[in-house]
Amino acid sequence: TAVEDELAMGVVVAPNPTHDKFSISTKEPLQQVNVIVTNALGSIVYRTSLPALQTELEVNLSHLPSGLYLVQVQAKKLRVVRKVILTK
């Protein structure tokens, strides 16, 4: 729907590329949020669940090798996937 598209457009992952940490920020607060980061092979390398995401969440990938990762943000009526490049 238009509301879901608007919410998806408000989800930003930055900085990208990153050396270790990035933030997921939203224009609008999200409820019942799951964040999943997968590597190029589809293996889950990071996962967290939050009752709410008000504005920003920091994710630390410093323990992982360089590469392309997919960041999935799932909330009540929203699923967004963003690519993140990790460089060491």
Stockholm file with secondary structure:
# STOCKHOLM 1.0

chainA/1-88         TAVEDELAMGVVVAPNPTHDKFSISTKEPLQQVNVIVTNALGSIVYRTSLPALQTELEVNLSHLPSGLYLVQVQAKKLRVVRKVILTK
#=GR chainA/1-88 SS CHHHHHHHHTEEEESSSBSSEEEEEESSCEEEEEEEEECTTSCEEEEEEEEEECSEEEEECTTSCSEEEEEEEEETTEEEEEEEEECC
#=GC SS_cons        CHHHHHHHHTEEEESSSBSSEEEEEESSCEEEEEEEEECTTSCEEEEEEEEEECSEEEEECTTSCSEEEEEEEEETTEEEEEEEEECC
//
